Amino acid sequence: MIDRRKFIAGVVMSAGVVLTSTEAMAAKAQIYTKFLSTSAIEGYDTVAYFTEGKPVKGKKDFSVKYKGAWWYFASKENLDKFTAMPESFAPQFGGYCAYGVSQNAAVRGDPLLWKIVDGKLYLNINKQVVEIWNKDVPGYISLAKKKWPTVLE
């Protein structure tokens, strides 16, 4: 007969190892995706930030895999624009929080908290960080560029 306490302890320990391993792998991903997801910027159309000036959810009908993540677009036209020049549309720092990268931290970028600066898309993690970020955007971008991509290590 199986000792129930030992069995439960083993399951909990195994789950912890799986979660830790998965989180470690996710932290090293060049493109940020949510836990157990393969969608870049949570399925938002990265081209729409530039063409419509707002976040727009993409559709699976218009998708492409780029740098290990799936990118979704609202239209074939946006998909084609991205495919032709992905570096022009993909968020900087792989969609990780731009301020976080400047502070040497690879944390989630929220696709609803965004800013285009000099033709580049940047995401941040929360409204409090956006307030800090807005106090010295060029300075934080400069710091983040120096720390990227080693922040993923």
Secondary structure, 3 states (H helix, E strand, C coil): CCCHHHHHHHHHHHHHHHHHHHHHHHHCCCCCCCCCCCEHHHHECCCHHHHCCCCCECEEEEEEEECCEEEEECCHHHHHHHHHCHHHHCCHHHHEEHHHHHCCCCCECEEEEEEEECCEEEEECCHHHHHHHHHCHHHHHHHHHHHCCHHHC
